[in-house]
Amino acid sequence: MIPVPGFENRRVAVFGLGRSGITAARALKAGGATPILWDDGVSGRLQAQAEGFVVEDLTTADWSGFAALVLSPGPPLTHPKPHWTVDKAREAGVPVVGDIELFARALDALPQGRRPKVVAITGTNGKSTTTALIGWVLQQAGLTVYVGGNIGIGVLALPEPTPGAVYVIEVSSYQLDLTTRFAPDVAILTNVSPDHLDRHGGMEGYVAAKRRIFQAQGPEDVALVGIDEEWGQGIVRDLASRVLTISSAHPGESRDPVLSSGHDAGDQRAAASHPPERPQDWVPAFAGMSGIEVRSTSIEADGAILADLSAARSLPGRHNAQNAAFAYAAARALGVSHEAAVKGLLTFPGLAHRMEAVGHIGPVRFINDSKATNADAARQALSAYPKVFWIAGGKPKDGGIDDLPDLFPRIAKAYLIGEAAQAFAHTLGDTPHVISKTMDAAVAAAAADAQAAGGDQIVLLSPACASFDQFPDFEARGEAFRAAVLNLGAIPETAR
């Protein structure tokens, strides 16, 4: 645990007693604060009482006595409307913070020689894989690494800082909205596409939340920014930190970054190929680079191949090559050698529920991409294979799969589950599909059709939806897929 100083003998309100909330309360108490806890759910309050915390109804509390409100990521800060605790805090002039901000304050309180390095990753898609990949590469290079945040362990539950350690932290837009001092040594924005717009009041608010990962960085810090979308391009132009851009090059196109926005294509390429002027102390590993370019099986810089990823079984597809580019650049920015960084990429075992090969029945392979909770993430998975038997559906997000028709020719057949099934069936039109309703039925039908087709085939779970209609989270959905596959007699991939 990381004790949070600065609130000694002061009352701090904590609302939301899930993983991040209860961990924040423990960290505050360890730092000398008196956390006052509340949750709308009875179970959370009972757990807090069992641990000896003060549980007090914040609807009737005297807010003038609180030093801060620690808000969990779940309750809304601004949209559709502020949570009632936020209104009460603002009326009383009480600052509203989250666990990432407490983490930042804990590090700020350390003497300079004891401060660890921090790599922070955000983005609409790819952030969990990039986080896990960076952690793996740094560990293989012999560094002391702690990975957490929005992935795995809550940030304040990670081990206390030690000199030379590196924290690799995934941060969501909800968490970033609650930060002011968070200043990672290396900050990464993988990409931006519409998501969580209801929580941010539209695209402008969502982009502003993502931009906050760079807000407290200084000129000695490093920013790694994906510029395949107009929002990333706009962010790059405003940064004070040392910037390296990551862009995609598609087959048959020029080596200039291919950017998608409403601006003139020539202007886009000019902006991307002339990144902000770098200071004299630019990271030596990036000297001479105009940026890193991603191809389907490699990452390159100015025409030179940095890493050939064709042998990296856990990094299929262009989107994983992009994740690898961010991991390579982050490792090099922290002093890892080129050879060690590339070796780490090639040995990465993969991340559960993200393009995870879970098993095979003869030449039919089953891929668990349950973490694809929107159409853009599903696009990455569909693009990685020439033909798939696709399991999709769940609780739909705005736009559904309306942006994916260009990939429908890759779908041998679709098997639709959950609330989105009817809407997805309408969008698919003449593309072969069936409404399977449940995961078990979808897996059984897809496996039978794939085996009947003969030869090497892929059964892909990439839902393009949230999981909350049938499952508590994407992890449970992915495990249900895995169980259904193994129940058919599939051989687990690790036993291959």
N, C-alpha and C positions, 0 to 999 in steps of 0.2 A: 504494500500500500504506500501511496505517496501522501504524507501529511500536508495539509494546506495551512500555511501560516497567514497572519495578517488579520485574523478575526478573533484573537485571543480574548476570552471572557466576554464575548459579544454574542448576542442571539442572531442566528441566521435561519431564515425560513427556507425549508426544502419542500417543494411540492413535486409529487410523482415519485413513487417508491418502487419503481422497477429497477433494472440493473444499474443504470447510471445514477438514479436518485439515492438509493440506499448506499451505494459506493461513495457518492459525494458526501453523504452524512457521516460515514465512517472516517473519511479523510479529513473532514472539518473537525470532528471530535478529536482525532489524533493530533491536529494542529492547535488545539486549545480552545476552539469555538464551542458554543452551546447550540447545536442544531435543533430546530423546532420543526418536526415533521408532520406532514399531512398528505393524505391521498383520498380520492373519492371512493376507492375500493376498500372494503373492510379487511381483506386479507393482507394488503400492504401495511395497513396500520397495525394489525396484530403482529406481523413479523417485526416491525420496528419496536413495538413495545417489548417483545420477547428479547430483543437485543439490548434493552435498557435505554432506548432513546425517549426523549420527551415528545409525546404525540399531542398536538393541540389543534383544535379546529381553527384553521386559518380564516374561515369566513367571519369569525367573531373576535379574532386576535387584535391586539393593539400593534398596528404596523409601524408606529413611530419608533418602536424600540428595536427594529430589525436593522442589522448592518447591510444585509443583502437578501435577495430572493434567488435561490438556486432552483432553476426551472428545468425539469427533464425535457428531452427533445420532443416528446409526444404532444403536450399541450401547445396550442398556437400562440405565437408571440404577437402577430399582427393580423393575420387573415385566417379564415373568413372574418373573424373578429378576435381581439385579444382575449386570452383566458382571464377569468375573473381575478386570479392572483396577480396577473400583470397589471390590471387596472388598479388594484389596491396598492401595489408596490409603487406605481407611478404617482398616485394621489399622495402617497406619503414621502415621495422623493427617495425611494429605496432602489438602488441599482438592481437590474435583473441580469443574472449571469448563468452560465451552464458549466458542465464538468470540464470542457476543454479550456475555458477561461480560468477555472480554478487550477488546472494543470499548469497553465502559463504563469500564473502568479506564484505557484510553488517553485517553479524553475527560476523565476526572476529573483526570488529571495535567496538563492544559493550564491556563495562566493564564485567569482568568475572561474576559478580553477576547478570547481566541482560541477560546473554545468555540463550536462550531456548535450549531444547533438540531437536535433529533431528533424525528421522528414515527415511532412504532412501531405496527404493525398486526398483530393476531392475530384468530383466530376459526375456527370450523369451516369455514365457507364464505364466499366473497367476499373473502378477504384479499388474494389476488394482484391481482384487478381493482382493489380499493380502493387498494392500494399503487401500482400503475401509474397510476391515475387521479389520485391526490394528486401524484405526481411530475410528471405532465403539467400539471396546473393550476398548480403552483408555478413550473414552468419557463416556462409561457406568461405568467406574471405578472412574469417577469424575474429570478427568484431563481436562485442557483447551487444546483443540486440533484443529489444523488447517491442513486441508487435501488439497493437490493440486499438482502442477507440471505438469506432462504429463497427469494427470487425472483431469478433472474439471477445477478449477481455476489455472491460471498461477502462479508460485511460488511467483513472486514479487508483485502480486495483493492480496496476503494474508495479513491479519492484521499485524500491526507492532509487533515486539517481546515484550513479557511481561515475567517477571520472572516466572518460573515454567511451561510455555507453552511448548507444544510439536508440532513440525511440522512433518507431515507424508507426505513424498514427493515421488511420482513416478517419476523415471527418465529413459529416453530412452537411447539407445546406441548413438544416434545422440547428445543428450544433454551431455552425459558423455564425448564424444570426445572433448568437449569444456571446460573441467574443469581441474584445477590444484590444487586448494586449498580446494575443497569440501571434508569435513571430517565429515561424519555423526557419531553421537554417536552410532547408531545401523545401520549397512549397511547389506542389504539382497540381495542375488542373488538366485532367485527361481530355475532357471534351465537354460540350454543353449542348443539350437538346431539350425540348420542352418536357418538364416533369414537375410534379408537385406544385403546379401553378396555383391551385386553390390555396395553398399555404403561404404563398409569397405574393399574392395579388396580381399575378400575371408574370410574363417572361422577364420584364425589366426587374422586378423584385427578386426573381429566382437567380438571374445573372448577378445581381448586386450581392446576394448572399454568397454565391460561389467566389466572387471577387475578394471577399473579406479574408480569404486565406492568405492574401498578399498584403493586406492593409498595414500591418505593423512591421513588415520587413524593412531592413535598411539596405544601403548600397553594397554591404558586404555579403548579403544573403543571395541565394540562388532561386530563381523562378523558372520552372519548366512548364511550358504552356502548349497545349494542343491547339493548332490554328486551322483545323479543317473547317471550322464554322465561323461565321462572322462575329460571334460573341467573343470567342477566343482572340480573334484578331484585334478587336477593340480593347480588350483587357491588356494585351501586350504593349500597346502604345502608351499606356499610362503608368507603367510600373517603374518603381525606383530601384528595384533590385537588379541583379545581374541575370539577364534573360537568355534562355536557350529555347528555341521553338522546335516543336515536333509536328511534322506534317506527313500526309500520305501522298504517294505517287501511284497512280493506277496504270495497269499494263497498257502500253501503246501511247502513253501521254508523256509530256516533257518532264524533266526533273524538277521543274518549278513546282512548289507546293500547289495542290489543287484545292481551292477554297470555294465554299458555297455561301454566297450572300447576294444581296440585291445590288451590290456595287459592281462596277465595271471589272471584268476579269483581269484586264491589264493592270488596273490599279491594285487589285488584290495581290497579284503576283509581285508587283513592285514593293508593296508594303511588307510582304512576307520575306522576300529575299533581301531586304535591307532592315534587319532588326535594329533595335535601339543601340546607339553607340555604347560600347562596353568600356568600363574603367580600365586603368592600366594594370590593376591587380586581378584581372579576369582569371577565372579558374584555369590553371595550366592545361588540364585535360581537354578543355574545349577550345584551346587556342587555334585560331584559323577556321573554326567551324562557323558556317552561316546558319546552321541548324541541322537537325537530324531528320532524315527522310525515311519513311516506312514503306516497305514493299511487302508482298505477300509472304515471303519466306526469308526476309533479311531486313536489317537496318543499316542505313548508309549515311555518310556525311560527305557532301561535295564530291560525289562520284565514287568514293572509296567505301567498300563494304566493311562495316564495323563488326557485324556478327551475322553468320549464315545460320538461320534457325530451322533449316529443313530437317535437321536431326532431332529437334526438340519436340518430342511427342506430346508434351503437355501444353504446347503453345501453338495450336493449329489456327490458321486464319490470319488475315491482315490485322484484325483488332488485337490479337495476342501479340503480333509483332509490334504494334503500337505500345502495348503494355511493356514489352521487353525494352523498347527504346527509352521509356521513362525510367525503368529500373536501371538500365545501363548508365544513363546520364546521372541519376541520383548517386549511384555507387561511385562513379568517377569523381563527382563533385565532393565526395567525402574522402577521397584519396585512395580508393581501391584501384588497383592496376587494371589495365585493359584486359590482360589475360585472365585475371581472377574474375572480373565482371562477366566476361563471355562464358567462362566455365560455369559460373553460377546460373546463368540463363539456360544453358543446355542441360543442366541436371535438375532443374525445377520439377518437383513431383506433381504439381498441379494443385488446384483449389477445389474443394468439394462443392458440388452444385454449379460449377462454372465450366462448361465444356468438359465435364468429367466422364471419362470412359468407365462405366460401371461393370460391364460384362459383355460376353458374346455367346451366341449360339451358332456354332459353325462360323461362316463368314459374315453373319449379321452382328453388328456392333451396336450397343446401346449407349447413348450419350445423354448425360444428365446436365442440362443447362437450366435448372430450376430458377437460378438467380436472374434469368432474363425476364424482368418484371415489366418491361415495356417493349414497344415495337422496335425501337432503335437497337436495343440489346438483342432481340430476336433476329434482327437483320444481320448482325455480326455472325451469329451461329449459322443461319441459313446460307450465308455467303461462303462459309468455310467448306461446304460440301456440294458436289455437283448434283446429287439427288438424295432426298431424304423422305422418310416416312415420319411425318411431323405431328407431334402431340402438342396441342396449344389450347389455351383457354384458362379461365379463372375469373377473377373479378376485373372487369375491363377498365382501362384507363382512357382518357379522352383521345379520340381518334382511332381507337382500336388498332386494327392492322391495315388501315386505309393507305398507309405509305409503303406497303410491301408488295403491291402487284407485280413489280418488275422481277421479284424473286419467285413468284408462283410457278414458273416453268421448272424450278428445281424441286417442287413438291410432288413426289410420286402419289401421295395421298395424305390427307390431313385427318386427324382424329381429335375431335373437339370436346372439351370438358368444361364444366362449370357454367357460371352465369353468362359468359361471353359466347357460348356455343352457337346460339341462333344468329347473333350478329356477325360472328366470324364466318358462319356458313354463307350468309348473304354476301359478304365481301368476297369470299373465295369464288363464288359464281360457278363457272364450269370446271374449276380445278377440282379433281376428285377429293371428296371428303365424306365423312360420316360423323354424326353426333353420337359420341360414345358415352357422354355424361360423366363417367367416373374414371379414375386413373387406372384401376385394374382392368376395366373393359378396354380402355384405349391401348394399354400396353399389350394385352393379349391379341387384339385385332391387328395392331401394327406389326407385331412379331410374326404373326401368321402370314400377313401379306408380304412382308419383307422376305421371309423364307421361300414363299411361293415364287417370288420374282427371280430367285436364284442369284448366285454370285455375291460379291461384296456389297453389302447394303448397310445403311445407317438408319436406326430408329432414334429420333431426336426429340427429347423433351425440351422445348424452349417456349414457354407459355405466352410470352408477350402480355402478361397480365399479373396483377397482384394475386396473392394466394388466399386472401381472407374469406372467400366464399366457402371453401372446403377444407382449408388447412390454417393452422395458427400463424405460419410463416413459410417462407420459401424453403427453409431447411427441411421442415416437416414434409413439404410437397416433394422435395428431392428424395427424401428417404422413402416415401411411399412409392415413388418410381423405382428406386433401387430394389425395394422388397418385391414389387410386382415382377420385375425382371428376373430376380433370383428364384422366385417361386415358379417360373416357367422352366427352370433347370439351366439357366445361363451360368457359364463359368465366370467367376469374378475376374476382372481384368488383371488384378495383381497375381492371379494364378496362371496367367497365360504363358 
